[in-house]
């Protein structure tokens, strides 16, 4: 009986140290455009680098996009 108690206790202790890797959902939001692209612009010269475009839309503010 004592051996069974030690065995069960050992299993419980081993499980308490078991590390679970986080899933993709828990690693933070994924952006279609990187966050540094999300700056307001009036014309394409305000944007540059990885986010060169400044598309026009009457229904939303203009943001630099790639």
Backbone torsions as a table, in degrees:
resi	resn	phi	psi	omega
1	UNK	NA	-38.8	-180.0
2	UNK	-65.2	-39.5	179.4
3	UNK	-63.7	-39.4	177.9
4	UNK	-64.1	-41.2	178.2
5	UNK	-63.2	-43.4	178.5
6	UNK	-64.5	-41.4	179.6
7	UNK	-62.4	-47.5	-179.6
8	UNK	-65.2	-41.4	178.0
9	UNK	-62.4	-41.4	178.3
10	UNK	-63.2	-43.2	177.6
11	UNK	-61.8	-42.5	179.1
12	UNK	-64.6	-40.0	178.2
13	UNK	-66.7	-39.7	179.3
14	UNK	-64.3	-39.0	179.3
15	UNK	-69.9	-27.5	-179.9
16	UNK	-70.7	-20.8	178.2
17	UNK	-98.2	3.9	-179.5
18	UNK	-69.9	125.9	-177.8
19	UNK	-99.9	130.7	179.5
20	UNK	-106.5	128.6	178.7
21	UNK	-77.0	139.5	-178.7
22	UNK	-70.5	153.4	-179.7
23	UNK	-85.1	170.6	178.6
24	UNK	-59.0	-36.2	-177.8
25	UNK	-64.1	-32.3	-176.5
26	UNK	-86.6	-1.8	-175.9
27	UNK	-89.5	4.2	177.4
28	UNK	109.4	167.6	-176.5
29	UNK	-72.2	148.3	174.4
30	UNK	-105.7	131.9	-179.8
31	UNK	-103.4	142.0	173.6
32	UNK	-64.9	-45.6	174.0
33	UNK	-107.6	137.7	178.0
34	UNK	-57.4	150.3	-176.6
35	UNK	-57.4	-31.9	-179.2
36	UNK	-69.7	-16.0	176.2
37	UNK	-77.8	-20.4	-173.6
38	UNK	-80.9	69.7	173.7
39	UNK	-125.7	145.8	-178.1
40	UNK	-71.1	148.1	-179.4
41	UNK	-144.0	154.8	174.3
42	UNK	-108.5	-27.1	-180.0
43	UNK	-153.7	162.1	-175.9
44	UNK	-57.5	-25.7	-179.2
45	UNK	-69.5	-15.9	176.0
46	UNK	-76.2	-18.2	180.0
47	UNK	-104.3	168.1	177.6
48	UNK	178.9	175.9	178.4
49	UNK	68.6	-125.0	-176.8
50	UNK	-76.0	-13.4	-176.6
51	UNK	-127.8	72.8	-171.1
52	UNK	-81.9	-14.0	-171.5
53	UNK	-97.3	148.2	176.2
54	UNK	-131.4	80.0	-175.2
55	UNK	-70.9	146.3	179.4
56	UNK	-93.6	137.0	173.3
57	UNK	-147.6	129.0	-179.7
58	UNK	-73.3	-16.2	-174.0
59	UNK	-99.9	-6.6	179.1
60	UNK	-149.6	165.2	178.7
61	UNK	-72.1	152.2	-178.4
62	UNK	-84.2	132.4	179.5
63	UNK	-128.8	148.6	174.7
64	UNK	-67.1	134.3	177.8
65	UNK	-136.3	165.4	177.6
66	UNK	-96.2	NA	NA
